[in-house]
Amino acid sequence: MSSASDARRIANGPSPSQLVRARHAAGHHRAPDLNEDQQPAPPFDPLRLCIFATVALLGWVAGPVALAVFAAIGFAGYWKARRRGLTTSNCYLRDTRLVLAYLGILLIAGLWGIYVLAARLVG
């Protein structure tokens, strides 16, 4: 980087006094995270953790019924997406065939669990 580009970068950003005032107003003494537009980065939203906890709660409360329902919904969604051309997923397994196999196994396990619960209730 040249001194001219450094000067432009600094001139485009907030002044040091603005950074210090913002830092003291927020009650902390570290420099704020800035992105390319020199705007403070939004704080991390752990929404996925809330979703995971909710799914775990439903699984705990509803047991194999919840497993079968979620697996069936996931299987149907991936089946439709694969028929439309999706071959790689953001899922940890990546390949949609592996995801479909995994969800199919979970669906079978959920249905087996429902059968075992029903057998216990009846007999």
N, C-alpha and C positions, 0 to 999 in steps of 0.2 A: 504494500500500500504506500502511496506517496503522501507527502504532507498535505497536498491539496485535497486529496480524497478524504484524508482524516479530518481536515477542516470542514469539508462539506458535511461529513457524517455527524460531526459534533454540532455544527450549526443547525442541522435539521432536527436534532433531538431536543429534549427539554434542557433548560439551563441547570447547572449544578444546584443553584439555590432552590429551584422547583423540586428537584429530587430530594434535597434535604428536608424541605418543608413537608413534602408528601410522606417521607419516611417517618418524621417525628409525629405527624398527624395520625398516622396509622399505628403508632405506638411501638414500632420496632426499628431497629438500627441497622438493617441490611439493605442493600440496593434492591429495588424491585426488579422482577424478571421482565425484560422487555423483548418484544418480538420485532420483526422487520419494520413495522410501522411505528415503532417506538411507543406502543400502547402496552400497558400492563397486561400480562398474560392472565387469562381467567383462571381461577383456582380449579384444581382437579376435582371433578365430580365423580364420586365412587358409586354411580348409579348401578353398575353391574353387580357390585357387592350386595346391594339391596335386592336386586332381582334374584341373585343366587340364594339369598336368605329366604326370600318368599317362596321360591321353588322348593327349597329344602323343607320349609314349614308345610307346604301342601303335600309333599311326599311323606312327611312324618304323619300328618293327620289322615290323609286319604290312602296311604299305603300303595298297594299294587294297582289300585284303580287310577291313582294319579300317574304312576309310572306308565301304565298302558295308554292313558289319554295323551300325555305329553309325547310319548314315543310315536303314537299314531299320527299326531299333528305334525311332528317333525318329519316322520317318514313321508307323509303326504306332501309336505312342502318341498322336501328334497327330491322326491319323485317327479313332481311337476317341474321343478327347476332343471333337473337333469334332462327331462324330455325337451325342454326349451334350449338346451345347449350348455348348461353349466357343467363343467368337468372338474373344476378346482374350487374348493370352498375355503372360507376363512376359518372353518373348524380346525381343530388340532389335527385331525386325521387327513385333512387336505383333499384327498380324492373322494368324489361324491359316492363312488361305489362302496368305499370303506364306510362312509358315513351312513349310507343306506343299510349296509350289513349290520353295523353297530345298532342303529335304531330298530332294525328288525329283531335283533336278539333281545333288545330291551322290551320290545312289544311282546314277544313270546314269553319273556320272564314275567312281565306284568299280568298277562293272561293266565299263566300258570299260577301266579300268586292269588289271583281272583278265584280260580278253581279250588285251590287248597283252602282258602278262607270259606268259600261256599260249602265245601265238603265238611268242614269243621262245624259250621253253623247248622247244617242239616243233620249230620250224623254224629 
